[in-house]
Amino acid sequence: MTQIRSNKSWEIPESLAVDEADFWNRRTFLKGAGLMGTTLLLCNHQLSAATAGFPSQRNPKYNLIEAEKITEEKYVTGYNNFYEFSLDKEDVKDKAKHWKTEPWSIEISGMVQKPSTLDVNELINEFGIEQRVYRFRCVEAWSMIVPWDGFPLRKLIEKAQPLSSAKYIKFISFDDPEEAPGMKNRSYPWPYTEGLRMDEALHELTLMVTGVFGKPLPNQNGAPVRLMVPWKYGFKSIKSIQKIEFTDQQPKSLWNELAPQEYGFYANVNPEVDHPRWSQAKERPIGSWFFQKIPTQPFNGYAEEVSSLYKGMDLKKNY
């Protein structure tokens, strides 16, 4: 009997994703042209960071079904919110290019059986990485579609063995004003912090990202490891994670602490709940005409997979 396969809401045709062989052919060409060394120097990664886990394999399970195109790499890596370096999205890449992110470790603490400090490259070697194509929706009402490389956060949680009393996870980024000029503005409560409920963190879509477009994560995108929670606004996907703390208290997050009336703890993409200063009903895909807008989907198009996490909750009150 023939089985009829129903597509998940995240699936897209293979033809829309960047082909891995094409990328590695380009690397071979660059090496033959004598440019590979220069390229790696510009990435500011030592050899271990530049090669750990790559080439990754694309996971066909995590794609999208509608005819949406992958956002061009020049926009994904050139249009970034990273206030630690600059308030200007297009200036971040230049300001962060000399920042050293190797070696890098993550401290695991709080309500866990195995507190530890873990090297990111060792985690990559232990867990492996895969490529997933996700929608990315910024609270500023612009969006991208990005092929991220990484491993499920669930694997790291299982390694840490949290206590049953741990209900939340707090993520903490770096604090280095000498390297990141934007952090000299101490009106922001640096370091950048974020948090998830445990069931959100354990969800199969929640990804620890170590690369993009089949390459190690660039500095401006949150090297060497960041979070990606595709059904939430982008500010929840904290960059350059240095500490992960398991707790029974809802963590404070930077934007929620600065402006709780504008940036809620949950920050689920919801076209029916406007930002106090602009509508969230539509979004502008980066790379499109400035005035081109498309409708925003509840939970950024992942409602089928994640809406059960919030059953019975008032998502206008718990925005």
C-alpha positions as CSV (number, residue, x, y, z in Angstrom):
1,M,0.0,0.0,0.0
2,T,1.4,3.4,-1.0
3,Q,1.9,5.8,1.8
4,I,1.0,9.4,1.2
5,R,3.5,11.8,2.9
6,S,2.2,15.0,4.2
7,N,4.6,17.9,4.2
8,K,5.5,19.8,7.4
9,S,4.9,23.5,7.3
10,W,8.6,24.2,7.3
11,E,9.4,22.2,4.1
12,I,10.6,23.8,0.9
13,P,11.8,22.4,-2.4
14,E,15.4,21.3,-2.4
15,S,16.0,23.6,-5.4
16,L,15.6,26.7,-3.2
17,A,18.5,25.9,-0.9
18,V,22.1,26.5,-1.6
19,D,23.7,23.3,-2.9
20,E,26.5,22.1,-0.7
21,A,28.6,20.8,-3.6
22,D,28.5,24.2,-5.2
23,F,29.9,25.8,-2.1
24,W,32.7,23.3,-1.7
25,N,33.6,23.7,-5.4
26,R,33.9,27.4,-4.9
27,R,36.3,26.7,-2.0
28,T,38.4,24.5,-4.2
29,F,38.5,27.2,-6.8
30,L,39.6,29.8,-4.3
31,K,42.3,27.5,-3.0
32,G,43.6,26.9,-6.5
33,A,43.7,30.6,-7.1
34,G,45.8,31.1,-4.0
35,L,43.0,33.0,-2.2
36,M,42.1,30.4,0.5
37,G,44.6,31.7,3.1
38,T,43.3,35.3,2.7
39,T,39.7,34.2,3.0
40,L,40.4,32.3,6.3
41,L,42.3,35.2,7.8
42,L,39.4,37.5,7.1
43,C,37.1,35.0,9.0
44,N,39.3,35.5,12.1
45,H,39.0,31.8,13.0
46,Q,41.8,29.4,13.8
47,L,41.9,26.2,11.7
48,S,40.0,24.2,14.3
49,A,37.1,26.6,14.3
50,A,37.1,27.0,10.5
51,T,36.8,23.3,9.9
52,A,34.9,21.8,12.9
53,G,31.8,20.0,11.7
54,F,32.1,21.1,8.1
55,P,31.0,20.2,5.5
56,S,27.5,19.8,7.1
57,Q,24.7,17.8,5.6
58,R,21.4,19.6,4.9
59,N,18.5,18.0,6.8
60,P,15.6,17.8,4.4
61,K,13.1,17.6,7.3
62,Y,13.6,21.3,8.2
63,N,12.6,23.1,5.1
64,L,9.6,25.2,4.0
65,I,6.8,24.4,1.5
66,E,6.0,27.7,-0.1
67,A,7.9,29.1,-3.0
68,E,10.1,31.3,-0.8
69,K,13.7,32.0,-1.8
70,I,16.7,31.7,0.4
71,T,17.9,35.2,1.3
72,E,21.1,36.1,-0.5
73,E,24.2,35.5,1.6
74,K,25.3,39.1,1.3
75,Y,22.2,40.3,3.2
76,V,22.3,37.5,5.8
77,T,25.9,38.3,6.7
78,G,25.8,42.1,5.9
79,Y,22.5,43.3,7.6
80,N,22.8,42.4,11.3
81,N,21.5,43.7,14.6
82,F,24.5,43.4,17.0
83,Y,24.4,46.4,19.3
84,E,27.5,45.3,21.1
85,F,29.4,46.5,18.0
86,S,27.2,49.1,16.4
87,L,23.6,50.4,16.1
88,D,24.1,50.5,12.3
89,K,23.2,47.1,10.9
90,E,25.4,47.6,7.8
91,D,28.4,48.7,10.0
92,V,28.5,45.7,12.3
93,K,30.4,43.5,9.8
94,D,33.3,46.0,9.7
95,K,33.3,46.7,13.4
96,A,33.4,43.0,14.4
97,K,35.8,41.6,11.8
98,H,38.9,41.7,14.0
99,W,37.1,40.2,17.1
100,K,38.7,37.0,18.2
101,T,36.3,34.2,18.9
102,E,38.7,31.3,19.1
103,P,39.1,29.5,21.5
104,W,35.5,29.8,23.0
105,S,33.8,27.9,25.8
106,I,30.4,27.8,27.3
107,E,29.9,27.6,31.1
108,I,27.0,25.4,32.2
109,S,25.7,26.2,35.7
110,G,22.7,26.3,37.9
111,M,20.3,23.5,38.6
112,V,22.1,20.8,36.8
113,Q,23.8,17.5,37.7
114,K,26.8,18.2,35.6
115,P,28.0,21.8,35.8
116,S,30.9,22.2,33.4
117,T,32.8,24.4,31.0
118,L,32.6,23.1,27.5
119,D,34.7,24.0,24.4
120,V,32.5,24.8,21.4
121,N,34.6,22.9,18.9
122,E,34.5,19.8,21.2
123,L,30.7,20.1,21.3
124,I,30.6,20.3,17.6
125,N,32.7,17.2,17.3
126,E,30.6,15.4,19.9
127,F,27.1,16.3,18.5
128,G,27.8,16.9,14.8
129,I,26.0,19.6,12.9
130,E,23.4,19.7,10.2
131,Q,21.9,22.5,8.0
132,R,18.3,23.6,8.5
133,V,16.5,26.3,6.5
134,Y,14.5,28.5,8.8
135,R,12.4,31.6,8.6
136,F,13.9,34.5,10.6
137,R,11.5,37.4,11.6
138,C,12.9,40.5,13.3
139,V,10.6,42.5,15.7
140,E,11.4,45.5,13.4
141,A,9.1,43.9,10.8
142,W,11.7,42.6,8.4
143,S,12.5,39.0,7.6
144,M,14.9,36.5,6.0
145,I,15.1,32.9,5.1
146,V,18.4,31.4,6.2
147,P,20.2,28.1,6.0
148,W,21.7,27.7,9.5
149,D,24.2,25.0,10.5
150,G,24.2,23.7,14.0
151,F,22.9,21.1,16.5
152,P,19.7,20.8,18.6
153,L,19.9,22.6,21.9
154,R,18.2,19.5,23.3
155,K,21.5,17.6,23.0
156,L,23.4,20.1,25.2
157,I,20.5,20.1,27.7
158,E,20.7,16.3,28.0
159,K,24.4,16.4,28.4
160,A,24.0,18.9,31.3
161,Q,21.3,16.7,33.0
162,P,19.1,19.5,34.5
163,L,17.3,18.9,37.8
164,S,13.6,18.3,37.6
165,S,13.1,21.6,39.4
166,A,14.8,23.6,36.6
167,K,12.0,25.3,34.6
168,Y,13.9,27.9,32.6
169,I,17.2,28.4,30.8
170,K,19.1,31.7,30.9
171,F,21.6,32.5,28.2
172,I,24.4,35.1,28.7
173,S,26.6,36.6,26.0
174,F,30.0,38.1,26.4
175,D,31.0,41.4,28.0
176,D,34.1,43.0,26.5
177,P,33.9,46.8,25.8
178,E,37.5,46.8,24.6
179,E,36.6,44.5,21.7
180,A,33.0,45.5,21.2
181,P,32.8,49.3,21.1
182,G,29.0,49.4,21.4
183,M,29.3,48.0,24.9
184,K,31.0,51.1,26.1
185,N,27.4,52.5,26.2
186,R,26.6,51.2,29.7
187,S,23.0,52.5,29.5
188,Y,22.3,49.0,28.2
189,P,22.4,46.3,30.9
190,W,25.3,44.3,29.3
191,P,26.0,41.5,28.9
192,Y,23.1,40.5,26.6
193,T,20.9,38.0,28.3
194,E,17.9,35.9,27.1
195,G,15.8,33.1,28.4
196,L,13.5,30.2,27.4
197,R,11.1,28.0,29.2
198,M,12.4,24.5,29.4
199,D,9.9,23.0,27.0
200,E,10.7,25.7,24.5
201,A,14.4,24.9,24.8
202,L,13.8,21.2,24.4
203,H,11.7,21.6,21.3
204,E,13.2,20.0,18.2
205,L,13.2,23.3,16.3
206,T,15.4,25.1,18.8
207,L,18.9,25.1,17.4
208,M,22.4,26.0,18.6
209,V,23.9,27.6,15.5
210,T,27.6,27.4,14.6
211,G,27.4,28.2,10.9
212,V,25.5,29.6,8.0
213,F,25.5,28.8,4.3
214,G,27.7,25.8,5.1
215,K,30.4,27.9,6.7
216,P,31.5,28.8,10.2
217,L,29.4,31.5,11.7
218,P,30.8,35.0,10.9
219,N,31.5,37.4,13.8
220,Q,28.6,39.7,12.8
221,N,26.1,36.8,12.9
222,G,27.1,35.9,16.5
223,A,30.2,33.7,16.2
224,P,31.1,31.1,17.3
225,V,27.7,29.9,18.6
226,R,24.3,31.5,18.9
227,L,20.7,30.4,19.5
228,M,18.0,30.1,16.9
229,V,14.3,29.9,17.9
230,P,12.5,30.3,14.6
231,W,9.0,30.9,15.9
232,K,10.1,33.9,18.0
233,Y,11.3,37.4,17.1
234,G,15.0,37.5,16.3
235,F,16.0,39.2,19.5
236,K,15.3,36.0,21.4
237,S,18.0,34.2,19.4
238,I,21.0,35.5,21.5
239,K,24.4,35.7,19.8
240,S,27.9,34.7,21.0
241,I,26.7,32.6,24.0
242,Q,29.3,32.2,26.9
243,K,27.1,31.0,29.7
244,I,24.0,28.9,30.1
245,E,22.3,28.8,33.5
246,F,19.4,26.4,34.5
247,T,17.0,28.0,36.9
248,D,13.5,27.7,38.4
249,Q,12.9,31.5,38.0
250,Q,11.9,33.2,34.7
251,P,15.1,35.0,33.6
252,K,15.4,38.7,32.9
253,S,16.3,39.4,29.3
254,L,18.0,42.6,28.0
255,W,15.2,44.0,25.9
256,N,12.4,42.9,28.2
257,E,14.3,44.6,31.1
258,L,14.8,47.8,29.1
259,A,11.3,48.1,27.7
260,P,8.9,45.5,29.0
261,Q,5.9,47.2,27.3
262,E,7.5,46.7,23.9
263,Y,9.5,43.4,24.2
264,G,7.8,40.6,26.1
265,F,9.5,37.6,27.5
266,Y,7.9,35.1,25.1
267,A,8.2,37.2,22.0
268,N,6.4,34.7,19.8
269,V,5.8,36.1,16.3
270,N,2.1,37.3,16.4
271,P,0.7,39.4,13.6
272,E,-2.3,40.3,15.8
273,V,-0.2,41.9,18.5
274,D,1.4,45.2,17.3
275,H,4.6,46.7,18.6
276,P,3.6,49.9,20.3
277,R,5.3,51.9,17.5
278,W,4.5,49.8,14.4
279,S,2.3,47.0,13.1
280,Q,3.4,43.4,13.1
281,A,0.8,42.3,10.5
282,K,3.2,42.4,7.6
283,E,7.0,42.1,7.1
284,R,9.5,43.1,4.4
285,P,11.7,40.3,3.1
286,I,15.3,41.7,3.1
287,G,16.6,41.9,-0.5
288,S,13.1,42.8,-1.8
289,W,11.9,46.3,-2.9
290,F,11.7,48.6,0.2
291,F,7.9,48.8,0.0
292,Q,7.3,45.1,-0.7
293,K,5.5,43.5,2.2
294,I,4.1,40.0,2.8
295,P,1.7,38.9,5.5
296,T,3.3,37.7,8.8
297,Q,2.3,34.2,9.9
298,P,1.4,33.3,13.5
299,F,4.5,31.8,15.2
300,N,6.4,32.8,12.0
301,G,4.8,29.9,10.1
302,Y,5.6,27.2,12.8
303,A,2.2,27.2,14.5
304,E,1.5,23.6,13.7
305,E,4.6,22.5,15.5
306,V,4.8,24.9,18.5
307,S,1.3,26.3,19.3
308,S,0.7,23.4,21.8
309,L,3.4,24.8,24.0
310,Y,1.1,27.8,24.8
311,K,-2.2,26.0,25.1
312,G,-4.5,28.0,27.4
313,M,-2.2,31.1,27.5
314,D,-3.4,34.5,26.5
315,L,-0.8,35.3,23.9
316,K,-1.8,39.0,23.8
317,K,-1.1,39.4,27.5
318,N,2.0,37.0,27.3
319,Y,3.5,38.6,24.3
